[in-house]
Structures are given as C-alpha cells and as structure tokens.
Amino acid sequence: MIPEDRLHQITSRFEYLEAQMAEGSGDIAAIGKEYSDLKPVVDQIAEWKQVTADIADAEAMLDDPEMRELAQEELPSLKARLPEVEHALQLALLPRDKADARPAMLEIRPGTGGEEAALFAGDLLRMYQRYSEARGWRFEIVEEQTTEIGGIKEVVAHITGDNVFARLKYESGVHRVQRVPETESGGRIHTSAATVAVLPEAEDVDIQINPNDIRIDTMRSSGAGGQHVNTTDSAVRITHLPTGIVVTSSEKSQHRNREIAMQVLRTRLFDLERQKIDSERSADRKSQVGSGDRSERIRTYNFPQGRLTDHRIGLTLYKLDAVMGGDLDEIIDALTADAQATMLAEMK
C-alpha cells in the first residue's frame, strides 16, 4: 500500500519550498538542498498518480459503448505498468542515509598473507582509483605506506564527487584473494586478505573536537612510503586521547598536514558515532548488507578461475579482470538493490 497521507505531506512541503525559493526568503542554500532532495520523490509521486488516474479513467470508459474498445486496448498496458511505478515510488520513499551524498575516506590495509596481502591491498587501491576515474570523482591519496616490492602497508584516500559514499559504502569489510603469488615457485594457490573501510566524510557540525582531547606531534617521515616520503620534519601525527585513535599525514606542508589529519580524525570519530547508532538501532537483527563490519569477509577474488563472489548476496561474476580494472557498477548496483529490498521488507 502507498501511504497517501505521506505523499500529501511530501507534496505540500515541496510546494512550500518552491514558494520560499520564488520569494528568495529564508536560508536559500538549505531550502535549495531540501528542494533538490525532494524533487525526484515528487516526480515519482506525480508519475504514480498519473498512472492510477489513467486506469480510473479507462475503467470509467468501459461503460461508454463508444469508448469501450479504446479502454480495453489501454487498460492491460496501464495495469501492467502500475506495479513497476509503485515499486519505484516505494524505493523513492525509503529513508535516506544522510551521509550518502558525502565524500568519503577510503582506508585499505593488508590482512593475513604477508607480502602477498600487501600486494593485493595495492591492487584494491588501483581498482578503486579506476572506478573513481570512470565516475569522474576526484581521488586523492592522503597517506600511503608501501613495502619494498610495491605492496601497501596502509593507505588512506579522500574521494570527492557525486554520491561517493552511497556508491562505496558496501565495500567495507574483508576482501579475500586466492591466487598464485609471483614469489611462489611451486605454482601453489595462496589465500590472503585485505581490509577496506569506507567512511563518510565528517563536517565540522557533526563532530566537535575538544583541543584538550588531542595530542599533536611533528616528526620526520621515515621508511618505505612511496611518493609521500619527505626529508623534513613536516609529518604530523594526531592522537585522540579519549579513544586512542591515531592519524598521520606526511605531505610537504606541515600546516596542510594538520588540516588533513584533523579531517581524517573527525571522519573516524563520526564513523564511530554512526556505528554506535546503527548498533543500537539493529541490535535485534542481523542485516545482510551494510553492517560495515570490517571484520566480516564480504568478497572473494579467485584469480585462477577469473571469478569474483560477493558472499553477502551470493553474487558470482566471471569477469575478474574487468572488476580489477574498475568495473564495479554491477556489484554495487546488486548490493544497493538488495539493501533496498531488505528495507522494503522491514517497512512492510
């Protein structure tokens, strides 16, 4: 059932915002954002109302001998279209994650598997870089530590663009790889893993950090760090004393490093707060998708078979080369659809 009283509330609110924009009164930026958020929903409401009205008109025409034949021709296609329009409207009415439109911090770290895990972490980094390029997003590496043969010890990237967090939020978790390492002379398949975390970027209004709760240290960069190593004392490490969270940034400008490190810290604290709220909200149920649990194995990349399996939704694709080249839309669309289906089932 479509909640028509809610449709009326949404439409009335949209019309009010439209009038406010025409008058130029109020907080124009806030009004404009709410207006743009509601517009796709209002458009979907209008389409549903049009189809239901067309069906009612066609059914009324059945009683008119002159119009009956035309109505009998139109009704089957209209009735066939109604479930599709209703489903689209139900999806539009689902509660939105307010963080969906935000930029994101991407963090990748090797798990079990030693050097092979570090190399796989590098492969995942390049996969997300290519996906970001394909979508026209900006992909900026904030902090990177590499191994001697080109693997990744740890990397943090900042991604900006349209709906970054909405598209990448289901990537959080343990990614497992099965393949023959380059260093393996016997041709044996090894299993290793890397951990991915995707965090919505925090805004200043989300998290207020007490200056007394942090310790800021400057240091000289050292060790394998790729292009981000420098020989000055510009690297910054910030420790959040209440939580023990430590973030570093090693760009050339110490001032810029403080900005970057504080942004990463705000984002991690914001993520902690979101996880706490989500845990309280879903303490009595296990969600199939979107838990964001970085200890959960979510996907396996089997190179010998060219196969990728996402274990949360049982999706298997034999296009691993394309996926590693950044072709992630089929997987992300499937995960998004499954999450929406779960939300619809819960609402019903």
N, C-alpha and C positions, 0 to 999 in steps of 0.2 A: 504493500500500500504506500502511495505517495502522500506524505503529510501536508495537506493543502494549506493548513493554518501556518505552517512553517514557510511554505512558498510565498504566502501573502506577506509575512514578516520580512522576508528577504527582498521581495519586490518593492515593498514600501520603503525599506531602508535605502535601497538603491536609488529610488526616485528622490528621496530626501537628499542624498549625497549629490545627486545630479543638480538639484536646485541650489545647493550650497556652492558648488563649483561655478554655476552660472552667475551667482551673486558675488563670487570672489570673497566670501566671508569664511571665518574660521581658519584652522590650520590647513592650508591648501595642500601641503605635502602629505599629511596624514590622511586627509579626505581623498586625495588622488590615489593613494595606495589602496585604501579600502575599496574605493570605486573600481579600480582595475582588478582587485581580487574578486569582487562580486560579479563583475560583468560576464565572465564565462558561465557562471551559475545562472544568472538571469537569462542569458541567451538560451541555455538548456531548458529552463522553465518555459520560455516562450515557445520553443520547438515542441515540447511535450503538450502544452495547452493547444497549440495549433493542430497537432495530430488528433488529440481527443475531440476537439471541436469539429474537425473534418469527418471523423467517424460518426459523431452525433448527427451532423447534417446529412450524411449519406444514408444513415438509418432512417431518418425522417423522410427522405426522398423515396423510400421503398413504398410508402403509402400513396404516392403520386403516380398514377399509371403512365404519365408522360416521362417521368424521370426515373422510373424503377430500373430500367435497363442500364442506364448510366451508373446508378448507385450500385447495382450488382457487379458492375465492372470494377468500380473503385474500392469497394469495401474490402475484398481479400488482401489487396496490397497495403491498404491503410492498417488493417488489423495485424498483418504480418510485421509491419514496421513498428507498431506500438511497443512490444517488449524490448526492442532494441533502444528506442528512445527512453523508455522507463529506466532501463539499466544505466544508460548514460547519465540520466538525471540523478539516480541513486548514487552513482560514483561522484558526481559533482557536489552532492550534499554531504559527503563524508567529511568528518572533522579533518582539518588540515594541520599538519605539523608546521608550526610557525617557523621552524628552522629550515624548511625545505628550500626556500629561495636564497638562503645564505651561502656565502663562500664556505670553503671547508679547509681544514688542516688534514693532510694525509700523512700517516706515520707508518713506516714499514720497518720491521725488524726480523732478522733471521731467527728461526726456532731450532728444533732438533735437526742435526745433519751437518754441523760444522761448516767447512768452506763451501760445500755444495748448497747448503741452506742460504749462505750469504750471496752466492751467485744467483740463486732463484729469487732472492729479495731484489736483486738488481734487475732481473727480468720483469718482475712485477712493476717496479718503478717505471721501466720503459713502456710497459703495457698501458699504464695509466697516463703517462705523458702523451702517448699516441692517441689515446681515446680523447684526452683533453684537447689536443690539436684538432682532431676531427670535429669536435663540437664548438670550436672557436673560443675555448676557455684559455685563460692565462695560467700557466703552470710555472711556479717559481719555487726553486729549492731553497729552503730556509737553513737547513742544517744537514750535513752529509758526512758520514764517516765510512771510508772504504777500506777493504782489505788489500793486501799486496797484489793479488791477482785479479782485482777488479770487482770483487763482491761488495756487498753492502753490509756494514755493521749496524748502521742506523741511518734513516733518512726521514726528514720532515719537510713536506712541501705545502705551499699555500696555493690553493686553486680558486680562481675567481671567474665568474660568468653567470649565465642564466641557469637557475635551478641546480647548482652544483651539488648541494647536499642531498636534494631529492633523488638525484641520479646515482649518487655514490654511497648512500648510507647503508645499503645492504652488503657492501663489500667488507665490512668489519668482521674479523674472525680469523681463524687459522686456515691458511691455504696450503694444501699438501701437494707435493710434486713427486712423481715416480718417473725416473729416467736413468740412463747410464751416464754418470759423470765423465767429464773429459779426462779426469785423472784416473779413471778406472780402466786398468789394462785387461782385466778379465771379462769385460762386457757385461758385468752384473748390474741389474737394476737396483738403484738405491732409492729409499724413501726419505725425504726431508720436508721441512715446512718453514713457512714464514708467517708472521703475524701482521695483519693490516688493521689499522684503526682509522676511521674517518670521523672527524669531529666537526660539528657546525661551528663556524667562527663566532666567537662571543663579541657582543657590542659592549661599549662602556656601561650602558644602562643595565646590562644583565648581571655583571659581576663587579662589585666594588672591593678593591683590594686595599687593606689597611697597610700603609707603609711600614708599620712596626711588625707586620707579619712576614716580611721578606728580607732575605739577606742577598746582597748583590756583590759578586766577586768578579774582578777582571783578571784575565790570565792570558798566557801566551799559548797559541794553538800549537799542538804537537801531534806526532803520529800520523798515520795514513789518513788523509782527509780529502783527497782529490783536489778539485779546484778551489775548495773553500778553506784550505790551509793558508795561513799567512804568518809572517815572522814578527808581527808586532804584538803588543800587549792589548789588543783590541777586543779579544773574545770576552763575552760576558756570560756569567752563569748566575741564574737567579734561583734561590731556594725558598719555597713557600713553607715556612716553619710549621704551621698547623697541620698540613697534610703530608709534608715531606716531599712534595713534588719538586723536581729539579729540571730546569730547562736551560739550554745553552744556545748561543748564536755566535758564529765565527766569521761574520762578514768583515770588511775592511774598516768600516766606520764604527767606533765604539758607541756613539750616540744612536746610530741605526740599530746596532745590536741590542741595545736596551729596549728600543721600541718593539723589535721583533720578539725578543724573549718575553716581554710583558704580554704581547698579544697571544703568544703560544700558551703562556701561563693562564691567562683569562679563559682561553678556549678549553684547556684541560679542566679547569675548575667548573666551567659551565657544563662540560660533559659529565663531570661527577654529579652535579646537581640534577641534570636530566636523567641520569641513570637511577638516582635515588627516587625521583618522582615516578619513573617508569616501573621500578621495582615495587613501590607501594601500590601503584595502580593495577599491576598484574601479578600480585603475589599469589593469587589463587588459580592462575592459569599459565600454561607454557605456550608462548606464541611461536609459531613455526618460523616466521620470518621477522626480522627487525629487532631481535633482542639486543643486538650489538655486542654480544658476549664475545670478547676477544679470546676466550679460552675454548670456544666451540669450533670444531672442524667444520668448515662450511663447504669446501670445494676441493676436488682432486684434479690435478693436471697430469694425465698419463701420456708421456711423450711417445713411447714405443707404439702405442695404439692411436695416437693423434686424437685422444679422447679427453673431454672435459666433463666432469659430473658435479652438479651442484646438489649436495646431499639434503638441503632443506626442502627442496621441491621435487627431487627425483629427476631433474633435467639432465639429459646426457646429449652432448653435441660432439660430432666427429669433425671438428673444424678448429683444432687447437692452434694451428699456425695463424689462422685469421684472428683468433681471440688474442693471442700474444702480440699480434700486430695492432691491437687496439679496437677490434671489432667486438664490443661488449654489449651493444644495444639489445640483441636477442635475449641475453641472460638477464639484463637489468629490467627489460620490459616484462619478462616472465615473473621475476621476483616481485615487481611492483603490482602486477595483476593478482598474484597470489595473496599479497598483503591486503589488497583492496577486497578480495573475496572473503578473507578472514574477518575483516572489519564489518563487511555487509552482513555476514552470518551472525556476528555478535550483536549487531544492532537489531536484527530481526528476532 
